[in-house]
Amino acid sequence: MFSGLAIVVAAIGLSAEDPSNFLNLPGLLLVVGGTVAATLVSYPLHEVLRVFRVFAIVLKNERLYAERDINELVEVSKLKLQGQITRADEKLDHIKNPFLRSGMQMVLDGASSEDLITLMQWRISRMRARERAEAQIFRTMATFAPAFGMLGTLLGLINMLSAMDADQFAAIGTNMALALITTLYGILLSNMLFKPIALKLERRTEQRVMLMNMMVEGVLLMQEQRSPAFIRETLGSFLAQSEDELRDGDRQKRAQSNRAKGRTSGRSESPRRRPRQASE
């Protein structure tokens, strides 16, 4: 994000005689203020405030600690298999993942598999819905920002036309700058800030759902009294496969898009050419 902004600033510095002309506080206030105001009208205040707190996640490479969770699950399952339920309960107090801790607590309390799956899948669904709503707020802001940039353009053009009637040539340049710079601010905020944040939050949600599903599988194996070594190997394989699927997701989408384009172009070919291709 900061590299992209640096490139834009460098391009402005190399192409403009006076880079300070690209700093327009009224235009920036109009775009940012209008975007925030429209977002507050569209969503409850507490949701918008929570989203701005989530913004800090985008600025760092958040770790999910999958290996740590697997190790803690294996240790508790080993204690349970050995019949040391008291030590297993004490170990639960030091587990940092609340989702994993609650699942293993249910196993130690003797909950059924159906209850385990129902509760843990409900928590996954709630987490996914909440984080998708957070990403959607940033997508909404990405839609509002260019619209308020166009609003600033209209205001600048109106003021410029009024100045032309009064022969105020000094005001024409100022209003024309406002008309153009607000559109620039809106496009930059939309494509350099809000949309990338939404995409990264959605990617984070996919990774968290993958990890939580892995924990559900591990807790069920623990309830089935499977050996700790089997649980470790199973979860390690689950984790590796899920990460491969996440990496290949975009690649598969591009391949499907290319196949769809190929089918479309095939239908648009002339009938005379098809038999020749089939015979080839």
Rosetta blueprint (number, residue, H / E / L):
1 M L
2 F H
3 S H
4 G H
5 L H
6 A H
7 I H
8 V H
9 V H
10 A H
11 A H
12 I H
13 G H
14 L H
15 S H
16 A L
17 E L
18 D L
19 P H
20 S H
21 N H
22 F H
23 L L
24 N L
25 L H
26 P H
27 G H
28 L H
29 L H
30 L H
31 V H
32 V H
33 G H
34 G H
35 T H
36 V H
37 A H
38 A H
39 T H
40 L H
41 V H
42 S H
43 Y L
44 P L
45 L H
46 H H
47 E H
48 V H
49 L H
50 R H
51 V H
52 F H
53 R H
54 V H
55 F H
56 A H
57 I H
58 V H
59 L L
60 K L
61 N L
62 E L
63 R L
64 L L
65 Y L
66 A H
67 E H
68 R H
69 D H
70 I H
71 N H
72 E H
73 L H
74 V H
75 E H
76 V H
77 S H
78 K H
79 L H
80 K H
81 L H
82 Q L
83 G L
84 Q L
85 I H
86 T H
87 R H
88 A H
89 D H
90 E H
91 K H
92 L H
93 D L
94 H L
95 I L
96 K L
97 N L
98 P H
99 F H
100 L H
101 R H
102 S H
103 G H
104 M H
105 Q H
106 M H
107 V H
108 L H
109 D L
110 G L
111 A L
112 S L
113 S H
114 E H
115 D H
116 L H
117 I H
118 T H
119 L H
120 M H
121 Q H
122 W H
123 R H
124 I H
125 S H
126 R H
127 M H
128 R H
129 A H
130 R H
131 E H
132 R H
133 A H
134 E H
135 A H
136 Q H
137 I H
138 F H
139 R H
140 T H
141 M H
142 A H
143 T H
144 F H
145 A H
146 P H
147 A H
148 F H
149 G H
150 M H
151 L H
152 G H
153 T H
154 L H
155 L H
156 G H
157 L H
158 I H
159 N H
160 M H
161 L H
162 S H
163 A H
164 M H
165 D H
166 A L
167 D L
168 Q L
169 F H
170 A H
171 A H
172 I H
173 G H
174 T H
175 N H
176 M H
177 A H
178 L H
179 A H
180 L H
181 I H
182 T H
183 T H
184 L H
185 Y H
186 G H
187 I H
188 L H
189 L H
190 S H
191 N H
192 M H
193 L H
194 F H
195 K H
196 P H
197 I H
198 A H
199 L H
200 K H
201 L H
202 E H
203 R H
204 R H
205 T H
206 E H
207 Q H
208 R H
209 V H
210 M H
211 L H
212 M H
213 N H
214 M H
215 M H
216 V H
217 E H
218 G H
219 V H
220 L H
221 L H
222 M H
223 Q H
224 E L
225 Q L
226 R L
227 S L
228 P H
229 A H
230 F H
231 I H
232 R H
233 E H
234 T H
235 L H
236 G H
237 S H
238 F H
239 L H
240 A H
241 Q H
242 S H
243 E H
244 D H
245 E H
246 L H
247 R H
248 D H
249 G H
250 D H
251 R H
252 Q H
253 K H
254 R H
255 A H
256 Q H
257 S H
258 N H
259 R H
260 A H
261 K H
262 G H
263 R H
264 T H
265 S H
266 G H
267 R H
268 S L
269 E L
270 S L
271 P L
272 R L
273 R L
274 R H
275 P H
276 R H
277 Q H
278 A H
279 S H
280 E L
